[in-house]
Amino acid sequence: MHIVQLANFYGPRSGGLRTALHHLGAGYVASGHEVTLVVPGRRYADTFELDALGPDSRPIRITMGSYGIGLSRLVAVIAETYADEHGLVWPREVAPYDVHVLAAGKGQLDAAAALAADLERGGLRVLLDDRPGLSAGVRFADAELLGAPTTVVVGRRFAEGAVEVRDRATGERDDVELARLVAKLAG
């Protein structure tokens, strides 16, 4: 996967950004947008006499443009690139949260909140699903849709001192003792 920034001279025979990306082949994502400079118009093109050859091989004045990139477009590129049929799969390096904590049972919201606070004290960015009255299935589906790299499930083994840890990218699940949880997630 490559993210491409292109700065092209758009002459009359140039196909523009779409043609350039087509020639680059699969695996490239346009991460910005073309902008025609309206306010100075052709001011600089006229000042510097910037011309290109037209279809009849005669010079024509160019219209200046720029290629911009914004934060919202970068997030869209990540969403387009790192998703599956269930939702987003945030790469760890850019994820808004390290861990999504959820309770599998109705009586475990307080335990999930306490665990989330422990993980935050351990230096992790935590998203806690503390919405009351939802089934575990809804919580799991929403966790996959949001796509945090790791989901920690406070379930039936919590009373025994363990939680289930799910890796969103690989789908791997592992029961982890609470005493080792912060070290495992932070490392």
C-alpha positions as CSV (number, residue, x, y, z in Angstrom):
1,M,0.0,0.0,0.0
2,H,1.4,3.4,-1.0
3,I,-0.1,6.8,-0.4
4,V,0.8,9.1,-3.2
5,Q,1.2,12.8,-3.4
6,L,1.4,14.1,-6.9
7,A,2.4,17.5,-8.1
8,N,1.8,17.5,-11.8
9,F,2.0,20.2,-14.5
10,Y,-1.4,19.9,-16.0
11,G,-1.1,20.7,-19.7
12,P,-3.9,20.2,-22.2
13,R,-2.8,16.7,-22.9
14,S,-2.4,15.6,-19.4
15,G,-5.1,13.4,-18.1
16,G,-4.7,14.9,-14.7
17,L,-4.6,13.0,-11.4
18,R,-6.9,10.2,-12.4
19,T,-4.8,9.3,-15.4
20,A,-1.6,9.5,-13.4
21,L,-3.0,7.2,-10.7
22,H,-4.3,4.8,-13.4
23,H,-0.7,4.4,-14.7
24,L,0.7,3.8,-11.3
25,G,-1.4,0.6,-10.9
26,A,-3.2,-1.1,-8.1
27,G,-2.3,-0.4,-4.5
28,Y,-2.1,3.4,-4.7
29,V,-4.7,5.7,-3.1
30,A,-5.1,9.3,-4.0
31,S,-4.7,11.1,-0.6
32,G,-5.7,14.6,-1.6
33,H,-7.6,16.6,-4.0
34,E,-7.0,18.9,-6.9
35,V,-7.8,22.6,-6.4
36,T,-7.9,25.2,-9.1
37,L,-6.6,28.5,-7.8
38,V,-9.4,31.0,-8.3
39,V,-8.1,33.9,-6.3
40,P,-5.1,34.9,-7.9
41,G,-6.7,33.3,-11.1
42,R,-4.0,33.4,-13.7
43,R,-2.1,36.2,-12.0
44,Y,1.2,34.2,-11.6
45,A,0.8,32.3,-14.9
46,D,0.5,35.7,-16.6
47,T,3.4,37.3,-14.5
48,F,5.7,34.4,-15.4
49,E,4.3,33.8,-18.8
50,L,3.6,30.1,-18.0
51,D,2.4,28.5,-21.3
52,A,1.9,25.0,-22.5
53,L,1.4,23.7,-26.0
54,G,-2.3,23.3,-27.0
55,P,-3.8,20.6,-29.2
56,D,-2.7,22.6,-32.3
57,S,0.9,23.0,-31.0
58,R,0.3,26.7,-30.2
59,P,1.1,28.1,-26.8
60,I,-1.8,28.6,-24.4
61,R,-1.8,30.1,-20.9
62,I,-2.1,27.6,-18.1
63,T,-4.4,27.8,-15.2
64,M,-2.5,27.2,-12.0
65,G,-3.6,24.5,-9.5
66,S,-2.4,22.8,-6.4
67,Y,-2.8,19.5,-4.8
68,G,-3.9,19.5,-1.2
69,I,-4.1,17.0,1.5
70,G,-6.2,17.2,4.7
71,L,-6.7,15.3,7.9
72,S,-10.2,14.2,6.9
73,R,-8.9,12.7,3.7
74,L,-6.1,10.8,5.5
75,V,-8.7,9.3,7.8
76,A,-10.8,8.3,4.7
77,V,-7.7,6.7,3.2
78,I,-7.1,4.6,6.3
79,A,-10.8,3.6,6.4
80,E,-10.7,2.6,2.7
81,T,-7.5,0.7,3.1
82,Y,-7.9,-0.9,6.6
83,A,-11.4,-2.3,6.8
84,D,-13.1,-5.7,6.4
85,E,-16.7,-6.8,6.1
86,H,-17.3,-6.0,9.8
87,G,-15.9,-2.5,10.0
88,L,-12.7,-0.6,10.5
89,V,-9.4,-2.3,11.4
90,W,-7.3,0.6,12.7
91,P,-3.5,0.2,12.4
92,R,-2.1,0.5,15.9
93,E,0.1,3.5,15.0
94,V,-2.8,5.7,14.1
95,A,-5.7,4.3,16.1
96,P,-7.6,6.8,18.2
97,Y,-7.7,4.1,21.0
98,D,-5.3,1.3,22.0
99,V,-8.0,-0.8,23.7
100,H,-11.8,-1.1,23.5
101,V,-13.1,-2.5,26.8
102,L,-16.6,-4.0,27.0
103,A,-18.6,-6.1,29.4
104,A,-20.1,-9.3,28.1
105,G,-22.6,-9.6,30.9
106,K,-25.1,-7.1,32.3
107,G,-23.7,-7.2,35.8
108,Q,-20.1,-6.5,34.7
109,L,-20.3,-2.8,33.7
110,D,-18.7,-1.7,37.0
111,A,-15.9,-4.2,36.6
112,A,-15.3,-3.1,33.0
113,A,-15.1,0.6,34.1
114,A,-12.6,-0.3,36.8
115,L,-10.5,-2.3,34.4
116,A,-10.6,0.6,31.9
117,A,-9.4,3.0,34.6
118,D,-6.5,0.6,35.4
119,L,-5.5,0.4,31.7
120,E,-5.6,4.2,31.4
121,R,-3.3,4.5,34.5
122,G,-1.0,2.0,32.7
123,G,-0.6,4.5,29.8
124,L,-3.1,3.1,27.3
125,R,-5.8,5.0,25.5
126,V,-9.1,3.3,26.3
127,L,-12.5,3.3,24.9
128,L,-15.1,1.9,27.4
129,D,-18.4,0.7,26.2
130,D,-20.5,1.5,29.2
131,R,-23.9,1.8,27.5
132,P,-26.5,0.2,29.8
133,G,-29.0,-2.3,28.6
134,L,-27.2,-3.7,25.5
135,S,-26.6,-7.3,24.7
136,A,-23.1,-8.7,24.4
137,G,-23.7,-9.3,20.7
138,V,-24.5,-5.6,20.1
139,R,-21.3,-4.6,22.0
140,F,-19.2,-7.1,20.0
141,A,-20.6,-5.9,16.7
142,D,-20.0,-2.3,17.6
143,A,-16.4,-3.1,18.7
144,E,-15.7,-4.6,15.3
145,L,-17.3,-1.7,13.5
146,L,-15.2,0.8,15.5
147,G,-12.1,-1.3,14.9
148,A,-9.8,-0.5,17.9
149,P,-6.7,-2.7,17.5
150,T,-7.5,-4.7,20.7
151,T,-10.7,-5.5,22.5
152,V,-10.8,-6.6,26.1
153,V,-13.9,-8.5,27.1
154,V,-14.9,-8.6,30.8
155,G,-16.7,-11.8,30.9
156,R,-17.4,-14.9,33.0
157,R,-13.6,-15.5,33.8
158,F,-13.3,-12.0,35.3
159,A,-14.1,-13.4,38.8
160,E,-11.2,-15.8,38.3
161,G,-8.9,-13.0,37.5
162,A,-8.8,-13.2,33.7
163,V,-10.2,-11.4,30.6
164,E,-10.4,-12.3,27.0
165,V,-8.2,-10.2,24.7
166,R,-9.1,-10.0,21.0
167,D,-6.8,-8.7,18.2
168,R,-9.0,-7.0,15.7
169,A,-6.6,-7.4,12.7
170,T,-5.9,-11.1,13.1
171,G,-9.0,-12.3,15.0
172,E,-6.9,-14.1,17.6
173,R,-8.4,-14.5,21.1
174,D,-6.5,-15.2,24.2
175,D,-7.4,-15.4,27.9
176,V,-5.0,-13.1,29.9
177,E,-4.6,-12.9,33.6
178,L,-5.4,-9.4,35.0
179,A,-2.0,-9.2,36.6
180,R,-0.3,-9.5,33.2
181,L,-2.8,-7.5,31.1
182,V,-1.2,-4.0,31.2
183,A,2.2,-5.4,30.3
184,K,0.8,-7.5,27.5
185,L,-1.2,-4.6,26.0
186,A,1.5,-2.0,26.4
187,G,4.3,-4.2,25.0
